Amino acid sequence: VQSANMLLRKIVRSSALPFAAQHGMKKDLFLLSRTLSLSLCLKQDKSCEPSEKLDLDEWKKVMKSRLQEEVSETVSEPKELSSLAAAHETLEMWRLAGRAVPENISEEQLKTFMECPSKSAKKKYLKYLHLKELRKKNDKRKMDEKRERKLEAQDQASKTDETKKSSFVCMWSSIMDKAYNWRAAQSMIFGQPLVFDMSYEKEMSVREVTNTVRQIVLSEGCNRRSVDPFHIHFCNFKDDSLYHREFIKQYREAWGKLLVTVTDQCYTEIFPKDKLIYLTADSPKVMKTFDHDKIYIVGSMVDKSIKTGVSLARAKRLGLETAAFPLEKYLLWSTGAKNLTLDQVMRILLTLKDTADWKKALEFVPKRKYCGFVNKPVKELKKTLDLINTLKIGKGREEVQKQFAKSYPKK
């Protein structure tokens, strides 16, 4: 029995112990070997047959099989973890091979990579993640460079413009600001009213409302700096609306100190209808002169899709007079719609109010929309256009020359 125990210990030390120590099962193996040796001793005592020998080879096989089963039960990881590790290894191999693989990948992205049906799909997905990562890096680099350039420009401006920041310049700017505020305050008592209709929130998206408010802010600044400003009214203005929130974003603390009239009432309730004129590009009536006794209404709307007839329909429902700027009369219109921004409308109205000169006022129309100002009368231009159209249709040259000679003699 002692010799068998010695052999058992040698076998355990030589073969099973290194395997168990590698997988963290040394304690369990020791208990198992102890029980086996005790069971052998008991069998020897019970049988009392010294001639019976222990089959060590069979016992060794049984021992190894049991150890492998226990190791497989305890050490085996979940399938998901092993598959994730395998996916990580394949990614590392592809990165070393020089393929387009992202540097950082999340678990969700790794799971979607594993769920790809084919190898080409996996490659395309990894390439997409790699390009997305590169784009983010480029955007970050550009933002950092832009920030650095801005800081450098600010430093240079602070160095070069030290003379501008003198006490005299600061005093002059404060005096001018007070003068502008005084004019705006006077316009609230004596000035000609100008109405911004704030009832188009439902017809616009959030982005269009923000653009509208920005244009109104520019219009208010132009009006405040003018010689004879309007008394601006924001009619149909509702609290906690998109307009209201955007105005607070733009003006911040100055919104409460703004020298304009803000009301939730309609302009027909404040002013008499016979004095109101709704300015809209869809109006059939063309505005000839600026009337200082009338109250002009501007629709506070910016529409990217150019919804025609919305403001005209509103004016007709309220029974108001409408008017449009004489753009075709003074400008050779080339491309684009005849809709202008709110700040352009404000500049045109202020120039008309001060000078009554349409050519000077219409200089604020963007130059990309027209070729130039009309020098000849409109009737003569229509005749030339008719002659050009007849040439396009293909009439005889002699008839066209006769018509041309009649309308335009040699003298």
Buried (B, 14 or more C-beta within 10 A) or exposed (E): BEEBBEEBEEBBEEBBBEBBEEBEBBEBBBEBBEEBBEEBBEEBEEEEEEEEEBEBEEBBEEBEEEBEEBBEEEEEEEEEEEBBEEBEEBBEEBBEEEEBBBEEBEEEBBEBBBEBEEEEEBBEBBBEBBEEBEEEEEEEEEEEEEEEEEEEEEEEEEEEEEEEEEEEEEEEEEEEEEEBEEBBEBBBEEBBBBBBBBBBBEBBEEEBBBBBBBBBBBBBEBBBBBEBBBBBBBBBBEEEBBBBBBBBEBBEEEEEEBBBBBBEEBBBEBBEEEBBBBBBBBBEEEBEEBBEEBBBBBBBBBBEEEBBEBBBEBBEEBEBBBBBBEBBEBBEBEEEEBBBBBBBBBBBBBBBBBEEEBEEBBEBBEEEBBEEEBEEEEEEEEBEEEBEEBEEEEEEEEEBEEBBEEEEEEE
